[in-house]
Amino acid sequence: MPPSALGESGRPVEPDSALHTGPRARDLPPELSIPTVFERAVLGCHLRAARALLDWPMQTLAGFSDLSISTVKRLEDGGDPHPSRSRRKAIVALHRAGIRFLMLNDGSVAVARIPAHGSR
């Protein structure tokens, strides 16, 4: 499969490495292991879609990401166009809940829910 994006080092990053693969990702806290290229690509509409896939209200995302509801609303409304610690916290919380953000070959982002083991 061809690489879909270049990481900060200029090397190709495969789509399924969006949040958690690579030797250094295991050594870093989860909020530091998200390549910036993917963090920039995840927009408010993707966060909202991820919440919908989980059937989470804003309050639940706020709680799991240790953010205020107003911060979650600002992120989803696109009020924070640059990568930020808040966006990173939201992405990590969604990832831990089974959401994957995948960068496609055309640069767009797909949002998917990975079912828990044993569920369909």
N, C-alpha and C positions, 0 to 999 in steps of 0.2 A: 504494500500500500504506500503511495507517495506521501511524503510529509505534508502537513497542512499548514504549518506556520514555522517561523523561525523564532527561536528563543532569544533571550538577551545576549547570549554569546554568539549569535548568528548561525548556530547549528540548528538543523531541523528538529522539530518537536512533533512526535506522532500524536494523533488525536486522542488515543486512550491514555496518554501520559499527562493529560490536562491538569490533574490535580495531585497525583500521588505516586508516580513512579520515579525511578532513578535512585542511585545510591545515596545521594545527599538528602533526598526528601525524607528518608527514614531517620536521618540524624537531626532534622530541624523540627521545631514545633509546626503543627499543621498550618497555622496561619502564615508561616514563612515559606512553605513549600509550593505555593501556587505560582507558576511562571507568570510574569507580568503581562506577557502577550495575551494570556487567557483572561487574566483579571480585567484588562482593558476591554476585551471583547464582550464580557458579560455585562449586559445593560439592565436597566430597571425592568424592562419587559421580560427578560429572562428570569430575574429573581421572582417576579410576580407569577410567571408560568410555573416555576419550580414549586412555589408555595401552593399553587392550585393542584399540582400533581400529588402533593402530600396532603391536600385538604387542610392546610394550616391557615388560620387567621394571622394577621400581622402580629398579634400579641404572642403567638407561639414562636414565630421566627425571632421576634425581639428577645424572648426569654432564652431560647437556645443559643442565640448569638451574643448575648449579653449587651444588647443595644436597646435604646429607647424606641418606643413605637413611632415617635416623630422621626427618628433617624431612619428606620425601615421605610417609612412613607417617603422621605426625601430621596432615599436610594432608588425606590421603585418609580418615583416620579421623574427620575433623571436629573435631580438637583445636584448631583455630585458626579460630573463627567470624568473626573480623574480618578485613578486608582487610589483607594484610601484604606486605612485600617478598618473602618466600618464595613466597607464593601467586602473586604477580605474575611472579616468575621462572619458576615452573612453567607458568603460562599462556602466557608468551612462548615458552618452549621448545617447547611443544606446538603453538602457532600456527606457528612456523617449520617444524615437521615436517609441516604440512598439516592441522592440526586447527582447526576453527572452532566457537566457542561462539556460538549464536544465541539471543537472547531472543525467545520467542514472544509472541503477543498476550495470552495469559493469564498471563504472567509466568514461565512455566516456561522451562527452558533445554534446547535441543537441542544434541547434540554430533555433528558431522559430520567426515568425513575428505575432504579435497579431493585427488583423485589428482594425482600429478605429471604434468607435460606429457609426452605420449607414452605414458602407461600407461593401462590400462583398469580 
